[in-house]
Amino acid sequence: MSGSVTIQEVYEALKRVEEKMVTREDIEALVDSVEILSNPKTMEALRKSDRDIKAGRVKEVTSIDDLLVEL
């Protein structure tokens, strides 16, 4: 039979399809990213955080208590 395929060939083809599928988690992450990128206040806060880190304005937090002191 010239038109037959093996189970291994079917399996490999299904694996290739599966690798290209988008999961619900992928879509949720994309939506989250779009929401962040489209919010000017959030983007400015991120830019400010980057400037603070580059300027060394950071504090080490090693516990919840350290974090609560900062609030």
JOURFEN-V294384 format. One record per run of one state. SS is the DSSP state (~ for helix, > for strand, _ for the rest). FROM is the first residue (numbers start at 0). TO is the last residue. If there is no record, write none. Layout:
BEGIN
ss: [SS & SS]
from: [FROM & FROM]
to: [TO & TO]
END
This chain:
BEGIN
ss: [_ & ~ & _ & ~ & _ & ~ & _ & ~ & _]
from: [0 & 6 & 20 & 23 & 37 & 39 & 54 & 63 & 70]
to: [5 & 19 & 22 & 36 & 38 & 53 & 62 & 69 & 70]
END
